[in-house]
Amino acid sequence: MRIFEIGRSQVSGHATLAPLTVPGACGAGVYLWISLTREEFGGALAEVQQILQTLCLTQLVDLHVADLLNDQLPSHYDYTSQYDVLVFRRLANGQGQSAQGPTVGQPQPQPQPAAGTPPPRGGPPVLRRVDTRPVGFAVFDRVLLSVHPEDGAVRDGFAARLLAAGSPDDRGAPALDARATSTRLPASPSDLMLRVINQIVDGYLDLRRELTKQLDHWQTELIDPRSRFTNWGALMQARQSLHHLDEICEDQRAAMQDWIDSLETLPAPKGETDQRERELILIRSRDVLEHIERVVHHVHRLEQNAETAVQMHFSVQGHRANDIMRVLTVLTAVFLPLNLIAGIFGMNFEFIPLVHKADGFWIAMTSMLVIALLLVLIFWRKRYLARTR
C-alpha cells in the first residue's frame, strides 16, 4: 500500500491510511493518490471507503468494488455522478522483467506466480509477455484510487519518478525532472491516471518491437529453401498471442474512447484555469488513444506478416517440389528411348540386325549414348533442367 499527497510543487508519501482519515487532510490544490494491490484493497476496503466518504463525500458502489477486485476483467470505462472508473490491462511480468522491461545493470529476480494466475505461455520468451493483468482506477475530484496486481511494477516505477520529481532540493525548491513528469507534476487525479496509463501503453510499444524481431527471424527461416522450419507450434502460438493482443488493445481503445466521450459531454468550465486544465486532459487522453491505435495497427500488420510468411513458405516448397518433379520427368524422358532400344535388342528372335556381329554391342551402346546426350542437350537448351531461384 502506498499513499501520496501531491501538490503543484511537492509530493509526499505515506505508508498507512491512518494520517489521512481526518477531515481536511488535503489542502487547497492538493489531492491524494491511494495505490493498493488487490489483496490490500480487499483487506482495507472499509478504511478506503471511510477516506472517500470524508474527502469526497461519497463511496465506491459495490459493483465497482467488485470490478476493481476482479483479476480477469477486460479494459472498460464506467462512471457515476461523483467519480469515474477505468480498468486498463497492463502487461504482466515475464521472465523476470517488469512491464516496462529490464533495468540496465540490475539483476532481475524471477517472479513467483501468484495464486490463481494462469500458467505461463509456451514458445519464445517474448510470447510469454503477452499476458496481462488489469489495473483499476477510480477518479474522484480530490482522490485517485488505483488497484494494481500483486507485483505493482507500474505503480512502483511511476511512484519513484514522481517522488524524484517532487522532492525539494537543498534550497527548498522543488527539483522537477522534466523527463520524468513532462515539465510539471500531475495537476489532478485525471492527469495522474493518464500518465500511469501512458506508461502502461509504452510497455506495449516495447513489446511490439520484440515481436517484430521474432517474426522477422521466423520469416527468414520460412523463406530460405535450404532450411527445414520446425517451429510450427511456436508460430501457431505467436498467431494466437497476436490475436489475443489485438483483442486487448481493442478493449483498451474502446475504454479510452468512452473516457474521452464522457469528458467532451461535461459542461464547459467557467474559469480560464479550469478550461485550460480540461483541454490538457483531453489532449493527453487523445495522445494515449493514439498510442493504443499505433499498437493495434502494428499488431494487425504483424498478423498479416505471419500469414504472408506461411503462404510464402508453402509457395517456396511448391516450387521446390516442381523442380524435383521436372528433373525426374526429364530423366524419364532421357531413358525412355534407351529402354526402347534395350527392349528391341532383348526380343527373343534369331535374326535381328547387329545381333550376330562382333561389334554390334558397341554400336548399340554408342547409339544409346548419343541419343541420351542429344536429349539432354535439347532439354538444357529449352531450360527444362534449369533450377528456379
C-alpha positions, 0 to 999 in steps of 0.5 A, spaced: 500 500 500 502 506 498 499 513 499 501 520 496 499 527 497 501 531 491 501 538 490 503 543 484 510 543 487 511 537 492 509 530 493 509 526 499 508 519 501 505 515 506 505 508 508 498 507 512 491 510 511 491 512 518 494 520 517 489 521 512 482 519 515 481 526 518 477 531 515 481 536 511 487 532 510 488 535 503 489 542 502 487 547 497 490 544 490 492 538 493 489 531 492 491 524 494 493 518 490 491 511 494 495 505 490 493 498 493 494 491 490 488 487 490 489 483 496 490 490 500 484 493 497 480 487 499 483 487 506 482 495 507 476 496 503 472 499 509 478 504 511 478 506 503 471 507 503 471 511 510 477 516 506 472 517 500 466 518 504 470 524 508 474 527 502 469 526 497 463 525 500 461 519 497 463 511 496 465 506 491 458 502 489 459 495 490 459 493 483 465 497 482 468 494 488 467 488 485 470 490 478 476 493 481 477 486 485 476 482 479 483 479 476 480 477 469 476 483 467 477 486 460 479 494 459 472 498 460 470 505 462 464 506 467 462 512 471 457 515 476 455 522 478 461 523 483 467 519 480 469 515 474 472 508 473 477 505 468 480 498 468 486 498 463 490 491 462 497 492 463 502 487 461 504 482 466 511 480 468 515 475 464 521 472 465 523 476 470 522 483 467 517 488 469 512 491 464 516 496 462 522 491 461 529 490 464 533 495 468 540 496 465 545 493 470 540 490 475 539 483 476 532 481 475 529 476 480 524 471 477 517 472 479 513 467 483 506 466 480 501 468 484 495 464 486 490 463 481 494 466 475 494 462 469 500 458 467 505 461 463 505 461 455 509 456 451 514 458 445 519 464 445 520 468 451 517 474 448 510 470 447 510 469 454 509 477 455 503 477 452 499 476 458 496 481 462 493 483 468 488 489 469 489 495 473 483 499 476 482 506 477 477 510 480 477 518 479 474 522 484 475 530 484 480 530 490 482 522 490 485 517 485 484 510 487 488 505 483 488 497 484 494 494 481 496 486 481 500 483 486 507 485 483 505 493 482 511 494 477 507 500 474 505 503 480 512 502 483 516 505 477 511 511 476 511 512 484 519 513 484 519 518 478 514 522 481 517 522 488 524 524 484 520 529 481 517 532 487 522 532 492 525 539 494 532 540 493 537 543 498 534 550 497 527 548 498 525 548 491 522 543 488 527 539 483 522 537 477 525 532 472 522 534 466 523 527 463 520 524 468 513 528 469 513 532 462 515 539 465 510 539 471 507 534 476 500 531 475 495 537 476 489 532 478 487 525 479 485 525 471 492 527 469 495 522 474 491 516 471 493 518 464 500 518 465 500 511 469 496 509 463 501 512 458 506 508 461 502 502 461 501 503 453 509 504 452 510 497 455 506 495 449 510 499 444 516 495 447 513 489 446 511 490 439 518 491 437 520 484 440 515 481 436 517 484 430 524 481 431 521 474 432 517 474 426 522 477 422 527 471 424 521 466 423 520 469 416 527 468 414 527 461 416 520 460 412 523 463 406 530 460 405 529 453 401 535 450 404 532 450 411 527 445 414 522 450 419 520 446 425 517 451 429 510 450 427 507 450 434 511 456 436 508 460 430 501 457 431 502 460 438 505 467 436 498 467 431 494 466 437 498 471 442 497 476 436 490 475 436 489 475 443 493 482 443 489 485 438 483 483 442 486 487 448 488 493 445 481 493 442 478 493 449 483 498 451 481 503 445 474 502 446 475 504 454 479 510 452 474 512 447 468 512 452 473 516 457 474 521 452 466 521 450 464 522 457 469 528 458 467 532 451 459 531 454 461 535 461 459 542 461 464 547 459 468 550 465 467 557 467 474 559 469 480 560 464 484 555 469 479 550 469 478 550 461 485 550 460 486 544 465 480 540 461 483 541 454 490 538 457 486 532 459 483 531 453 489 532 449 493 527 453 487 522 453 487 523 445 495 522 445 494 515 449 488 513 444 493 514 439 498 510 442 493 504 443 491 505 435 499 505 433 499 498 437 493 495 434 495 497 427 502 494 428 499 488 431 494 487 425 500 488 420 504 483 424 498 478 423 498 479 416 506 478 416 505 471 419 500 469 414 504 472 408 510 468 411 506 461 411 503 462 404 510 464 402 513 458 405 508 453 402 509 457 395 517 456 396 516 448 397 511 448 391 516 450 387 521 446 390 517 440 389 516 442 381 523 442 380 524 435 383 518 433 379 521 436 372 528 433 373 525 426 374 520 427 368 526 429 364 530 423 366 524 419 364 524 422 358 532 421 357 531 413 358 525 412 355 528 411 348 534 407 351 529 402 354 526 402 347 532 400 344 534 395 350 527 392 349 528 391 341 535 388 342 532 383 348 526 380 343 527 373 343 528 372 335 534 369 331 535 374 326 535 381 328 540 386 325 547 387 329 545 381 333 550 376 330 556 381 329 562 382 333 561 389 334 554 390 334 554 391 342 558 397 341 554 400 336 548 399 340 551 402 346 554 408 342 547 409 339 544 409 346 549 414 348 548 419 343 541 419 343 541 420 351 546 426 350 542 429 344 536 429 349 539 432 354 542 437 350 535 439 347 532 439 354 538 444 357 537 448 351 529 449 352 531 450 360 527 444 362 533 442 367 534 449 369 533 450 377 528 456 379 531 461 384 
